[in-house]
């Protein structure tokens, strides 16, 4: 994972620790963060925050690359498979082999839902709304403040949040197309219509 401002690179592997390298003219290791006990699989970065997860199931969060700032955000049984911050860095979403999606406001308590299948891709909007694609190509939409997700069979392979004056979700579809629709789509029916039109 890269620092969005271009100052450093974070890398990890089977041994667990997350190592931070300067991207200056003379690269040097800046820090070593005590990551998962083994096999760090995913890293996410937003502003001053870095999160990592691996086979031990813990989602860890650091601030300003300070090893002493580490906190455990949430835990997944069987290991962490994906992490994402929203573009503002105020929310962190994670998923694991336990088929749970956890949504955590930084500094607040996480909430979670269970989905029918493992998640292949996920994204989160600044208001906390989560969009995910399962390995069975289902689309999972978990609105901010909702206790349960909306799940539809839309042939979705992957999802991303596209920021801007008119924020959108984008999805890669199993038929080779790319779908694009507004984040503020008022209902799942309009979301389906948007996918069908494209």
MOQUI-V290994 format. One record per helix or strand of 2 or more residues. SS is the DSSP state (~ for helix, > for strand). FROM is the first residue (numbers start at 1). TO is the last residue. Records with the same first field share a line. If there is no record, write none. Layout:
BEGIN
SS = FROM-TO ; FROM-TO
END
This chain:
BEGIN
> = 8-12 ; 18-22 ; 29-33 ; 40-46 ; 49-54 ; 58-63 ; 71-75 ; 80-85 ; 91-96 ; 100-105 ; 111-114 ; 119-124 ; 130-134 ; 139-142 ; 150-152 ; 156-162 ; 168-173 ; 178-182
~ = 67-69 ; 188-197
END
